[in-house]
Amino acid sequence: MWEVRAVPGRREELLRWVEATVRREADIYLGGEDRIVVIARGVERLPDPPAELLARPVHQWPFRHHRRVPGV
C-alpha cells in the first residue's frame, strides 16, 4: 500500500503523476485532506513523486493478500 498527501490544491496534478507512473495492476483511491492511496499488485515499491507536490513524505507498507471474503 502506498499513501501520500498532496500540497493543498495540487491533488489533481499528483493524481496525474500517479496514473502515469503506476504500470502494474493497481487500485487508486482518493481520500480527504488531498490524500491518494494506491494498492498495487506485483510491485515492491513505487517511486517517490516530485517533492513540490507533497505535503508530507510518502508512506508505504508491504502487504500480502490473504483471502477475499464474499459479500452477503
mmJSON file of the N, C-alpha and C atoms, coordinates in Angstrom:
{"data_MODEL":{"atom_site":{
"group_PDB":["ATOM","ATOM","ATOM","ATOM","ATOM","ATOM","ATOM","ATOM","ATOM","ATOM","ATOM","ATOM","ATOM","ATOM","ATOM","ATOM","ATOM","ATOM","ATOM","ATOM","ATOM","ATOM","ATOM","ATOM","ATOM","ATOM","ATOM","ATOM","ATOM","ATOM","ATOM","ATOM","ATOM","ATOM","ATOM","ATOM","ATOM","ATOM","ATOM","ATOM","ATOM","ATOM","ATOM","ATOM","ATOM","ATOM","ATOM","ATOM","ATOM","ATOM","ATOM","ATOM","ATOM","ATOM","ATOM","ATOM","ATOM","ATOM","ATOM","ATOM","ATOM","ATOM","ATOM","ATOM","ATOM","ATOM","ATOM","ATOM","ATOM","ATOM","ATOM","ATOM","ATOM","ATOM","ATOM","ATOM","ATOM","ATOM","ATOM","ATOM","ATOM","ATOM","ATOM","ATOM","ATOM","ATOM","ATOM","ATOM","ATOM","ATOM","ATOM","ATOM","ATOM","ATOM","ATOM","ATOM","ATOM","ATOM","ATOM","ATOM","ATOM","ATOM","ATOM","ATOM","ATOM","ATOM","ATOM","ATOM","ATOM","ATOM","ATOM","ATOM","ATOM","ATOM","ATOM","ATOM","ATOM","ATOM","ATOM","ATOM","ATOM","ATOM","ATOM","ATOM","ATOM","ATOM","ATOM","ATOM","ATOM","ATOM","ATOM","ATOM","ATOM","ATOM","ATOM","ATOM","ATOM","ATOM","ATOM","ATOM","ATOM","ATOM","ATOM","ATOM","ATOM","ATOM","ATOM","ATOM","ATOM","ATOM","ATOM","ATOM","ATOM","ATOM","ATOM","ATOM","ATOM","ATOM","ATOM","ATOM","ATOM","ATOM","ATOM","ATOM","ATOM","ATOM","ATOM","ATOM","ATOM","ATOM","ATOM","ATOM","ATOM","ATOM","ATOM","ATOM","ATOM","ATOM","ATOM","ATOM","ATOM","ATOM","ATOM","ATOM","ATOM","ATOM","ATOM","ATOM","ATOM","ATOM","ATOM","ATOM","ATOM","ATOM","ATOM","ATOM","ATOM","ATOM","ATOM","ATOM","ATOM","ATOM","ATOM","ATOM","ATOM","ATOM","ATOM","ATOM","ATOM","ATOM","ATOM","ATOM","ATOM","ATOM","ATOM","ATOM"],
"id":[1,2,3,4,5,6,7,8,9,10,11,12,13,14,15,16,17,18,19,20,21,22,23,24,25,26,27,28,29,30,31,32,33,34,35,36,37,38,39,40,41,42,43,44,45,46,47,48,49,50,51,52,53,54,55,56,57,58,59,60,61,62,63,64,65,66,67,68,69,70,71,72,73,74,75,76,77,78,79,80,81,82,83,84,85,86,87,88,89,90,91,92,93,94,95,96,97,98,99,100,101,102,103,104,105,106,107,108,109,110,111,112,113,114,115,116,117,118,119,120,121,122,123,124,125,126,127,128,129,130,131,132,133,134,135,136,137,138,139,140,141,142,143,144,145,146,147,148,149,150,151,152,153,154,155,156,157,158,159,160,161,162,163,164,165,166,167,168,169,170,171,172,173,174,175,176,177,178,179,180,181,182,183,184,185,186,187,188,189,190,191,192,193,194,195,196,197,198,199,200,201,202,203,204,205,206,207,208,209,210,211,212,213,214,215,216],
"type_symbol":["N","C","C","N","C","C","N","C","C","N","C","C","N","C","C","N","C","C","N","C","C","N","C","C","N","C","C","N","C","C","N","C","C","N","C","C","N","C","C","N","C","C","N","C","C","N","C","C","N","C","C","N","C","C","N","C","C","N","C","C","N","C","C","N","C","C","N","C","C","N","C","C","N","C","C","N","C","C","N","C","C","N","C","C","N","C","C","N","C","C","N","C","C","N","C","C","N","C","C","N","C","C","N","C","C","N","C","C","N","C","C","N","C","C","N","C","C","N","C","C","N","C","C","N","C","C","N","C","C","N","C","C","N","C","C","N","C","C","N","C","C","N","C","C","N","C","C","N","C","C","N","C","C","N","C","C","N","C","C","N","C","C","N","C","C","N","C","C","N","C","C","N","C","C","N","C","C","N","C","C","N","C","C","N","C","C","N","C","C","N","C","C","N","C","C","N","C","C","N","C","C","N","C","C","N","C","C","N","C","C","N","C","C","N","C","C"],
"label_atom_id":["N","CA","C","N","CA","C","N","CA","C","N","CA","C","N","CA","C","N","CA","C","N","CA","C","N","CA","C","N","CA","C","N","CA","C","N","CA","C","N","CA","C","N","CA","C","N","CA","C","N","CA","C","N","CA","C","N","CA","C","N","CA","C","N","CA","C","N","CA","C","N","CA","C","N","CA","C","N","CA","C","N","CA","C","N","CA","C","N","CA","C","N","CA","C","N","CA","C","N","CA","C","N","CA","C","N","CA","C","N","CA","C","N","CA","C","N","CA","C","N","CA","C","N","CA","C","N","CA","C","N","CA","C","N","CA","C","N","CA","C","N","CA","C","N","CA","C","N","CA","C","N","CA","C","N","CA","C","N","CA","C","N","CA","C","N","CA","C","N","CA","C","N","CA","C","N","CA","C","N","CA","C","N","CA","C","N","CA","C","N","CA","C","N","CA","C","N","CA","C","N","CA","C","N","CA","C","N","CA","C","N","CA","C","N","CA","C","N","CA","C","N","CA","C","N","CA","C","N","CA","C","N","CA","C","N","CA","C","N","CA","C","N","CA","C","N","CA","C","N","CA","C"],
"label_alt_id":[null,null,null,null,null,null,null,null,null,null,null,null,null,null,null,null,null,null,null,null,null,null,null,null,null,null,null,null,null,null,null,null,null,null,null,null,null,null,null,null,null,null,null,null,null,null,null,null,null,null,null,null,null,null,null,null,null,null,null,null,null,null,null,null,null,null,null,null,null,null,null,null,null,null,null,null,null,null,null,null,null,null,null,null,null,null,null,null,null,null,null,null,null,null,null,null,null,null,null,null,null,null,null,null,null,null,null,null,null,null,null,null,null,null,null,null,null,null,null,null,null,null,null,null,null,null,null,null,null,null,null,null,null,null,null,null,null,null,null,null,null,null,null,null,null,null,null,null,null,null,null,null,null,null,null,null,null,null,null,null,null,null,null,null,null,null,null,null,null,null,null,null,null,null,null,null,null,null,null,null,null,null,null,null,null,null,null,null,null,null,null,null,null,null,null,null,null,null,null,null,null,null,null,null,null,null,null,null,null,null,null,null,null,null,null,null],
"label_comp_id":["MET","MET","MET","TRP","TRP","TRP","GLU","GLU","GLU","VAL","VAL","VAL","ARG","ARG","ARG","ALA","ALA","ALA","VAL","VAL","VAL","PRO","PRO","PRO","GLY","GLY","GLY","ARG","ARG","ARG","ARG","ARG","ARG","GLU","GLU","GLU","GLU","GLU","GLU","LEU","LEU","LEU","LEU","LEU","LEU","ARG","ARG","ARG","TRP","TRP","TRP","VAL","VAL","VAL","GLU","GLU","GLU","ALA","ALA","ALA","THR","THR","THR","VAL","VAL","VAL","ARG","ARG","ARG","ARG","ARG","ARG","GLU","GLU","GLU","ALA","ALA","ALA","ASP","ASP","ASP","ILE","ILE","ILE","TYR","TYR","TYR","LEU","LEU","LEU","GLY","GLY","GLY","GLY","GLY","GLY","GLU","GLU","GLU","ASP","ASP","ASP","ARG","ARG","ARG","ILE","ILE","ILE","VAL","VAL","VAL","VAL","VAL","VAL","ILE","ILE","ILE","ALA","ALA","ALA","ARG","ARG","ARG","GLY","GLY","GLY","VAL","VAL","VAL","GLU","GLU","GLU","ARG","ARG","ARG","LEU","LEU","LEU","PRO","PRO","PRO","ASP","ASP","ASP","PRO","PRO","PRO","PRO","PRO","PRO","ALA","ALA","ALA","GLU","GLU","GLU","LEU","LEU","LEU","LEU","LEU","LEU","ALA","ALA","ALA","ARG","ARG","ARG","PRO","PRO","PRO","VAL","VAL","VAL","HIS","HIS","HIS","GLN","GLN","GLN","TRP","TRP","TRP","PRO","PRO","PRO","PHE","PHE","PHE","ARG","ARG","ARG","HIS","HIS","HIS","HIS","HIS","HIS","ARG","ARG","ARG","ARG","ARG","ARG","VAL","VAL","VAL","PRO","PRO","PRO","GLY","GLY","GLY","VAL","VAL","VAL"],
"label_asym_id":["A","A","A","A","A","A","A","A","A","A","A","A","A","A","A","A","A","A","A","A","A","A","A","A","A","A","A","A","A","A","A","A","A","A","A","A","A","A","A","A","A","A","A","A","A","A","A","A","A","A","A","A","A","A","A","A","A","A","A","A","A","A","A","A","A","A","A","A","A","A","A","A","A","A","A","A","A","A","A","A","A","A","A","A","A","A","A","A","A","A","A","A","A","A","A","A","A","A","A","A","A","A","A","A","A","A","A","A","A","A","A","A","A","A","A","A","A","A","A","A","A","A","A","A","A","A","A","A","A","A","A","A","A","A","A","A","A","A","A","A","A","A","A","A","A","A","A","A","A","A","A","A","A","A","A","A","A","A","A","A","A","A","A","A","A","A","A","A","A","A","A","A","A","A","A","A","A","A","A","A","A","A","A","A","A","A","A","A","A","A","A","A","A","A","A","A","A","A","A","A","A","A","A","A","A","A","A","A","A","A","A","A","A","A","A","A"],
"label_entity_id":["1","1","1","1","1","1","1","1","1","1","1","1","1","1","1","1","1","1","1","1","1","1","1","1","1","1","1","1","1","1","1","1","1","1","1","1","1","1","1","1","1","1","1","1","1","1","1","1","1","1","1","1","1","1","1","1","1","1","1","1","1","1","1","1","1","1","1","1","1","1","1","1","1","1","1","1","1","1","1","1","1","1","1","1","1","1","1","1","1","1","1","1","1","1","1","1","1","1","1","1","1","1","1","1","1","1","1","1","1","1","1","1","1","1","1","1","1","1","1","1","1","1","1","1","1","1","1","1","1","1","1","1","1","1","1","1","1","1","1","1","1","1","1","1","1","1","1","1","1","1","1","1","1","1","1","1","1","1","1","1","1","1","1","1","1","1","1","1","1","1","1","1","1","1","1","1","1","1","1","1","1","1","1","1","1","1","1","1","1","1","1","1","1","1","1","1","1","1","1","1","1","1","1","1","1","1","1","1","1","1","1","1","1","1","1","1"],
"label_seq_id":[1,1,1,2,2,2,3,3,3,4,4,4,5,5,5,6,6,6,7,7,7,8,8,8,9,9,9,10,10,10,11,11,11,12,12,12,13,13,13,14,14,14,15,15,15,16,16,16,17,17,17,18,18,18,19,19,19,20,20,20,21,21,21,22,22,22,23,23,23,24,24,24,25,25,25,26,26,26,27,27,27,28,28,28,29,29,29,30,30,30,31,31,31,32,32,32,33,33,33,34,34,34,35,35,35,36,36,36,37,37,37,38,38,38,39,39,39,40,40,40,41,41,41,42,42,42,43,43,43,44,44,44,45,45,45,46,46,46,47,47,47,48,48,48,49,49,49,50,50,50,51,51,51,52,52,52,53,53,53,54,54,54,55,55,55,56,56,56,57,57,57,58,58,58,59,59,59,60,60,60,61,61,61,62,62,62,63,63,63,64,64,64,65,65,65,66,66,66,67,67,67,68,68,68,69,69,69,70,70,70,71,71,71,72,72,72],
"pdbx_PDB_ins_code":[null,null,null,null,null,null,null,null,null,null,null,null,null,null,null,null,null,null,null,null,null,null,null,null,null,null,null,null,null,null,null,null,null,null,null,null,null,null,null,null,null,null,null,null,null,null,null,null,null,null,null,null,null,null,null,null,null,null,null,null,null,null,null,null,null,null,null,null,null,null,null,null,null,null,null,null,null,null,null,null,null,null,null,null,null,null,null,null,null,null,null,null,null,null,null,null,null,null,null,null,null,null,null,null,null,null,null,null,null,null,null,null,null,null,null,null,null,null,null,null,null,null,null,null,null,null,null,null,null,null,null,null,null,null,null,null,null,null,null,null,null,null,null,null,null,null,null,null,null,null,null,null,null,null,null,null,null,null,null,null,null,null,null,null,null,null,null,null,null,null,null,null,null,null,null,null,null,null,null,null,null,null,null,null,null,null,null,null,null,null,null,null,null,null,null,null,null,null,null,null,null,null,null,null,null,null,null,null,null,null,null,null,null,null,null,null],
"Cartn_x":[0.845,0.0,0.891,0.522,1.276,0.307,0.671,-0.224,0.558,-0.073,0.587,-0.452,0.011,-0.848,-0.261,-1.094,-0.658,-0.678,0.116,0.037,-1.394,-2.042,-3.421,-3.573,-4.602,-4.895,-4.124,-3.243,-2.432,-2.703,-3.813,-4.101,-4.291,-4.964,-5.192,-3.876,-2.939,-1.623,-0.875,-0.931,-0.303,-0.996,-2.32,-3.064,-2.632,-2.448,-1.974,-0.596,0.28,1.608,1.465,0.602,0.396,-0.099,-1.105,-1.673,-0.646,0.239,1.264,2.403,2.589,3.716,3.402,2.194,1.821,1.642,2.498,2.487,1.923,1.634,1.101,-0.365,-1.01,-2.398,-2.457,-3.333,-3.429,-4.806,-5.203,-6.407,-5.948,-6.541,-6.193,-7.422,-7.211,-8.287,-7.975,-9.035,-8.897,-9.546,-8.861,-9.374,-9.389,-9.891,-9.916,-8.509,-8.445,-7.172,-6.17,-6.651,-5.781,-4.96,-5.514,-4.799,-5.065,-4.035,-4.139,-3.545,-4.264,-3.802,-3.772,-2.686,-2.555,-2.328,-3.137,-2.921,-2.458,-1.174,-0.583,-0.267,-0.434,-0.137,1.157,2.011,3.222,4.28,4.241,5.211,5.817,7.107,7.779,7.64,7.94,7.922,7.646,6.781,6.533,7.528,7.907,8.849,8.199,9.029,8.52,8.165,7.031,6.648,7.502,7.354,8.092,7.794,8.822,8.696,7.771,7.729,6.898,5.395,5.005,3.594,3.192,4.149,3.89,3.747,2.716,2.538,3.336,3.66,4.486,5.044,6.035,6.637,5.64,5.946,5.164,5.275,4.178,4.184,3.895,4.645,4.424,4.465,3.571,3.536,3.386,4.231,4.049,2.963,2.086,1.043,1.057,0.582,0.422,-1.052,-1.679,-3.098,-3.322,-4.309,-4.649,-5.834,-6.956,-8.126,-9.197,-10.141,-11.283,-12.496,-13.241,-14.452,-15.648,-16.447,-17.588,-18.621,-19.244,-20.29,-21.576,-22.464,-23.751,-24.728],
"Cartn_y":[-1.172,0.0,1.236,2.207,3.447,4.586,5.5,6.601,7.894,8.951,10.249,11.352,12.474,13.642,14.776,15.306,16.377,17.73,18.63,20.025,20.477,21.232,21.676,22.287,21.814,22.305,21.643,20.682,20.046,18.551,18.075,16.641,16.173,16.948,16.519,16.366,17.254,17.164,15.926,15.678,14.485,13.223,13.253,12.105,11.791,12.802,12.563,11.906,12.343,11.733,10.266,9.973,8.584,7.739,8.197,7.431,7.186,8.13,7.958,7.058,6.934,6.189,4.732,4.451,3.078,2.272,1.282,0.477,-0.926,-1.286,-2.607,-2.478,-3.638,-3.624,-2.979,-1.99,-1.273,-0.637,-0.402,0.354,1.682,2.779,4.108,4.664,5.128,5.68,7.132,7.962,9.351,9.508,10.214,10.432,11.901,12.197,13.563,14.105,15.41,16.093,15.863,15.813,15.686,14.404,13.323,12.044,11.169,10.409,9.396,8.122,7.015,5.7,4.781,4.019,3.053,1.681,0.722,-0.678,-1.325,-1.633,-2.178,-3.656,-4.407,-5.83,-6.083,-6.925,-7.312,-6.241,-5.295,-4.215,-4.138,-4.058,-3.961,-2.56,-1.536,-0.159,0.791,1.749,2.789,3.926,4.64,5.75,6.916,7.78,8.986,10.018,10.698,11.747,13.003,13.975,15.233,15.877,16.281,16.809,18.024,18.839,20.046,19.752,18.507,18.115,17.562,17.31,16.597,17.516,17.245,17.942,17.244,15.978,15.194,14.015,13.312,12.197,11.063,10.289,9.105,8.059,7.347,6.215,4.959,3.892,2.619,1.479,0.517,-0.681,-1.883,-2.877,-4.088,-4.966,-5.472,-6.393,-7.608,-8.705,-9.924,-10.31,-10.557,-10.915,-12.215,-12.218,-13.425,-14.129,-13.46,-14.032,-12.967,-13.247,-12.377,-12.989,-12.188,-12.652,-12.197,-13.138,-12.764,-11.959,-10.984,-10.18,-10.978,-10.439,-11.107,-10.78],
"Cartn_z":[0.0,0.0,0.0,-0.789,-0.962,-0.69,0.207,0.565,0.598,0.07,0.002,0.203,0.713,0.876,0.045,-0.842,-1.742,-1.038,-1.551,-1.142,-1.446,-0.545,-0.809,-2.195,-2.895,-4.23,-5.358,-5.03,-6.087,-6.22,-5.628,-5.703,-7.139,-7.964,-9.35,-10.1,-9.875,-10.511,-10.018,-8.708,-8.141,-8.645,-8.772,-9.295,-10.727,-11.554,-12.929,-12.908,-11.981,-11.855,-11.461,-10.491,-10.044,-11.214,-11.922,-13.032,-14.138,-14.378,-15.407,-14.931,-13.623,-13.062,-12.783,-12.31,-11.95,-13.227,-13.421,-14.644,-14.433,-13.202,-12.889,-12.518,-12.353,-11.903,-10.524,-10.38,-9.107,-8.973,-7.734,-7.418,-6.816,-7.295,-6.808,-6.1,-4.867,-4.048,-3.713,-3.65,-3.244,-1.878,-0.992,0.352,0.697,1.876,2.364,2.555,2.783,3.013,1.883,0.638,-0.536,-0.547,-0.032,0.03,-1.193,-1.559,-2.612,-2.047,-2.239,-1.789,-3.0,-3.138,-4.23,-3.62,-4.045,-3.708,-5.009,-5.091,-6.317,-6.135,-7.197,-7.181,-7.951,-7.378,-8.085,-8.151,-7.231,-7.218,-5.822,-5.75,-4.46,-3.873,-4.671,-4.173,-5.334,-5.084,-6.071,-5.843,-6.891,-6.721,-5.977,-5.44,-4.789,-5.852,-5.678,-6.625,-6.431,-7.325,-7.167,-5.81,-5.113,-3.751,-3.67,-4.721,-4.671,-4.636,-4.919,-4.863,-3.501,-2.622,-1.375,-0.176,0.632,1.899,2.995,2.788,3.707,2.932,3.465,2.727,2.447,1.428,1.065,2.178,2.411,3.341,2.521,2.778,2.083,3.091,2.882,3.705,2.792,2.932,2.123,2.746,1.918,2.339,1.43,1.937,1.154,1.235,0.08,0.058,0.811,1.676,2.437,1.8,1.685,1.018,0.842,-0.025,-0.243,0.431,1.169,1.844,0.994,0.526,-0.314,0.477,-0.196,0.443,0.595,1.364,1.624,0.538],
"occupancy":[1.0,1.0,1.0,1.0,1.0,1.0,1.0,1.0,1.0,1.0,1.0,1.0,1.0,1.0,1.0,1.0,1.0,1.0,1.0,1.0,1.0,1.0,1.0,1.0,1.0,1.0,1.0,1.0,1.0,1.0,1.0,1.0,1.0,1.0,1.0,1.0,1.0,1.0,1.0,1.0,1.0,1.0,1.0,1.0,1.0,1.0,1.0,1.0,1.0,1.0,1.0,1.0,1.0,1.0,1.0,1.0,1.0,1.0,1.0,1.0,1.0,1.0,1.0,1.0,1.0,1.0,1.0,1.0,1.0,1.0,1.0,1.0,1.0,1.0,1.0,1.0,1.0,1.0,1.0,1.0,1.0,1.0,1.0,1.0,1.0,1.0,1.0,1.0,1.0,1.0,1.0,1.0,1.0,1.0,1.0,1.0,1.0,1.0,1.0,1.0,1.0,1.0,1.0,1.0,1.0,1.0,1.0,1.0,1.0,1.0,1.0,1.0,1.0,1.0,1.0,1.0,1.0,1.0,1.0,1.0,1.0,1.0,1.0,1.0,1.0,1.0,1.0,1.0,1.0,1.0,1.0,1.0,1.0,1.0,1.0,1.0,1.0,1.0,1.0,1.0,1.0,1.0,1.0,1.0,1.0,1.0,1.0,1.0,1.0,1.0,1.0,1.0,1.0,1.0,1.0,1.0,1.0,1.0,1.0,1.0,1.0,1.0,1.0,1.0,1.0,1.0,1.0,1.0,1.0,1.0,1.0,1.0,1.0,1.0,1.0,1.0,1.0,1.0,1.0,1.0,1.0,1.0,1.0,1.0,1.0,1.0,1.0,1.0,1.0,1.0,1.0,1.0,1.0,1.0,1.0,1.0,1.0,1.0,1.0,1.0,1.0,1.0,1.0,1.0,1.0,1.0,1.0,1.0,1.0,1.0,1.0,1.0,1.0,1.0,1.0,1.0],
"B_iso_or_equiv":[0.0,0.0,0.0,0.0,0.0,0.0,0.0,0.0,0.0,0.0,0.0,0.0,0.0,0.0,0.0,0.0,0.0,0.0,0.0,0.0,0.0,0.0,0.0,0.0,0.0,0.0,0.0,0.0,0.0,0.0,0.0,0.0,0.0,0.0,0.0,0.0,0.0,0.0,0.0,0.0,0.0,0.0,0.0,0.0,0.0,0.0,0.0,0.0,0.0,0.0,0.0,0.0,0.0,0.0,0.0,0.0,0.0,0.0,0.0,0.0,0.0,0.0,0.0,0.0,0.0,0.0,0.0,0.0,0.0,0.0,0.0,0.0,0.0,0.0,0.0,0.0,0.0,0.0,0.0,0.0,0.0,0.0,0.0,0.0,0.0,0.0,0.0,0.0,0.0,0.0,0.0,0.0,0.0,0.0,0.0,0.0,0.0,0.0,0.0,0.0,0.0,0.0,0.0,0.0,0.0,0.0,0.0,0.0,0.0,0.0,0.0,0.0,0.0,0.0,0.0,0.0,0.0,0.0,0.0,0.0,0.0,0.0,0.0,0.0,0.0,0.0,0.0,0.0,0.0,0.0,0.0,0.0,0.0,0.0,0.0,0.0,0.0,0.0,0.0,0.0,0.0,0.0,0.0,0.0,0.0,0.0,0.0,0.0,0.0,0.0,0.0,0.0,0.0,0.0,0.0,0.0,0.0,0.0,0.0,0.0,0.0,0.0,0.0,0.0,0.0,0.0,0.0,0.0,0.0,0.0,0.0,0.0,0.0,0.0,0.0,0.0,0.0,0.0,0.0,0.0,0.0,0.0,0.0,0.0,0.0,0.0,0.0,0.0,0.0,0.0,0.0,0.0,0.0,0.0,0.0,0.0,0.0,0.0,0.0,0.0,0.0,0.0,0.0,0.0,0.0,0.0,0.0,0.0,0.0,0.0,0.0,0.0,0.0,0.0,0.0,0.0],
"pdbx_formal_charge":[null,null,null,null,null,null,null,null,null,null,null,null,null,null,null,null,null,null,null,null,null,null,null,null,null,null,null,null,null,null,null,null,null,null,null,null,null,null,null,null,null,null,null,null,null,null,null,null,null,null,null,null,null,null,null,null,null,null,null,null,null,null,null,null,null,null,null,null,null,null,null,null,null,null,null,null,null,null,null,null,null,null,null,null,null,null,null,null,null,null,null,null,null,null,null,null,null,null,null,null,null,null,null,null,null,null,null,null,null,null,null,null,null,null,null,null,null,null,null,null,null,null,null,null,null,null,null,null,null,null,null,null,null,null,null,null,null,null,null,null,null,null,null,null,null,null,null,null,null,null,null,null,null,null,null,null,null,null,null,null,null,null,null,null,null,null,null,null,null,null,null,null,null,null,null,null,null,null,null,null,null,null,null,null,null,null,null,null,null,null,null,null,null,null,null,null,null,null,null,null,null,null,null,null,null,null,null,null,null,null,null,null,null,null,null,null],
"auth_seq_id":[1,1,1,2,2,2,3,3,3,4,4,4,5,5,5,6,6,6,7,7,7,8,8,8,9,9,9,10,10,10,11,11,11,12,12,12,13,13,13,14,14,14,15,15,15,16,16,16,17,17,17,18,18,18,19,19,19,20,20,20,21,21,21,22,22,22,23,23,23,24,24,24,25,25,25,26,26,26,27,27,27,28,28,28,29,29,29,30,30,30,31,31,31,32,32,32,33,33,33,34,34,34,35,35,35,36,36,36,37,37,37,38,38,38,39,39,39,40,40,40,41,41,41,42,42,42,43,43,43,44,44,44,45,45,45,46,46,46,47,47,47,48,48,48,49,49,49,50,50,50,51,51,51,52,52,52,53,53,53,54,54,54,55,55,55,56,56,56,57,57,57,58,58,58,59,59,59,60,60,60,61,61,61,62,62,62,63,63,63,64,64,64,65,65,65,66,66,66,67,67,67,68,68,68,69,69,69,70,70,70,71,71,71,72,72,72],
"auth_comp_id":["MET","MET","MET","TRP","TRP","TRP","GLU","GLU","GLU","VAL","VAL","VAL","ARG","ARG","ARG","ALA","ALA","ALA","VAL","VAL","VAL","PRO","PRO","PRO","GLY","GLY","GLY","ARG","ARG","ARG","ARG","ARG","ARG","GLU","GLU","GLU","GLU","GLU","GLU","LEU","LEU","LEU","LEU","LEU","LEU","ARG","ARG","ARG","TRP","TRP","TRP","VAL","VAL","VAL","GLU","GLU","GLU","ALA","ALA","ALA","THR","THR","THR","VAL","VAL","VAL","ARG","ARG","ARG","ARG","ARG","ARG","GLU","GLU","GLU","ALA","ALA","ALA","ASP","ASP","ASP","ILE","ILE","ILE","TYR","TYR","TYR","LEU","LEU","LEU","GLY","GLY","GLY","GLY","GLY","GLY","GLU","GLU","GLU","ASP","ASP","ASP","ARG","ARG","ARG","ILE","ILE","ILE","VAL","VAL","VAL","VAL","VAL","VAL","ILE","ILE","ILE","ALA","ALA","ALA","ARG","ARG","ARG","GLY","GLY","GLY","VAL","VAL","VAL","GLU","GLU","GLU","ARG","ARG","ARG","LEU","LEU","LEU","PRO","PRO","PRO","ASP","ASP","ASP","PRO","PRO","PRO","PRO","PRO","PRO","ALA","ALA","ALA","GLU","GLU","GLU","LEU","LEU","LEU","LEU","LEU","LEU","ALA","ALA","ALA","ARG","ARG","ARG","PRO","PRO","PRO","VAL","VAL","VAL","HIS","HIS","HIS","GLN","GLN","GLN","TRP","TRP","TRP","PRO","PRO","PRO","PHE","PHE","PHE","ARG","ARG","ARG","HIS","HIS","HIS","HIS","HIS","HIS","ARG","ARG","ARG","ARG","ARG","ARG","VAL","VAL","VAL","PRO","PRO","PRO","GLY","GLY","GLY","VAL","VAL","VAL"],
"auth_asym_id":["A","A","A","A","A","A","A","A","A","A","A","A","A","A","A","A","A","A","A","A","A","A","A","A","A","A","A","A","A","A","A","A","A","A","A","A","A","A","A","A","A","A","A","A","A","A","A","A","A","A","A","A","A","A","A","A","A","A","A","A","A","A","A","A","A","A","A","A","A","A","A","A","A","A","A","A","A","A","A","A","A","A","A","A","A","A","A","A","A","A","A","A","A","A","A","A","A","A","A","A","A","A","A","A","A","A","A","A","A","A","A","A","A","A","A","A","A","A","A","A","A","A","A","A","A","A","A","A","A","A","A","A","A","A","A","A","A","A","A","A","A","A","A","A","A","A","A","A","A","A","A","A","A","A","A","A","A","A","A","A","A","A","A","A","A","A","A","A","A","A","A","A","A","A","A","A","A","A","A","A","A","A","A","A","A","A","A","A","A","A","A","A","A","A","A","A","A","A","A","A","A","A","A","A","A","A","A","A","A","A","A","A","A","A","A","A"],
"auth_atom_id":["N","CA","C","N","CA","C","N","CA","C","N","CA","C","N","CA","C","N","CA","C","N","CA","C","N","CA","C","N","CA","C","N","CA","C","N","CA","C","N","CA","C","N","CA","C","N","CA","C","N","CA","C","N","CA","C","N","CA","C","N","CA","C","N","CA","C","N","CA","C","N","CA","C","N","CA","C","N","CA","C","N","CA","C","N","CA","C","N","CA","C","N","CA","C","N","CA","C","N","CA","C","N","CA","C","N","CA","C","N","CA","C","N","CA","C","N","CA","C","N","CA","C","N","CA","C","N","CA","C","N","CA","C","N","CA","C","N","CA","C","N","CA","C","N","CA","C","N","CA","C","N","CA","C","N","CA","C","N","CA","C","N","CA","C","N","CA","C","N","CA","C","N","CA","C","N","CA","C","N","CA","C","N","CA","C","N","CA","C","N","CA","C","N","CA","C","N","CA","C","N","CA","C","N","CA","C","N","CA","C","N","CA","C","N","CA","C","N","CA","C","N","CA","C","N","CA","C","N","CA","C","N","CA","C","N","CA","C","N","CA","C","N","CA","C","N","CA","C","N","CA","C"],
"pdbx_PDB_model_num":[1,1,1,1,1,1,1,1,1,1,1,1,1,1,1,1,1,1,1,1,1,1,1,1,1,1,1,1,1,1,1,1,1,1,1,1,1,1,1,1,1,1,1,1,1,1,1,1,1,1,1,1,1,1,1,1,1,1,1,1,1,1,1,1,1,1,1,1,1,1,1,1,1,1,1,1,1,1,1,1,1,1,1,1,1,1,1,1,1,1,1,1,1,1,1,1,1,1,1,1,1,1,1,1,1,1,1,1,1,1,1,1,1,1,1,1,1,1,1,1,1,1,1,1,1,1,1,1,1,1,1,1,1,1,1,1,1,1,1,1,1,1,1,1,1,1,1,1,1,1,1,1,1,1,1,1,1,1,1,1,1,1,1,1,1,1,1,1,1,1,1,1,1,1,1,1,1,1,1,1,1,1,1,1,1,1,1,1,1,1,1,1,1,1,1,1,1,1,1,1,1,1,1,1,1,1,1,1,1,1,1,1,1,1,1,1]
}}}
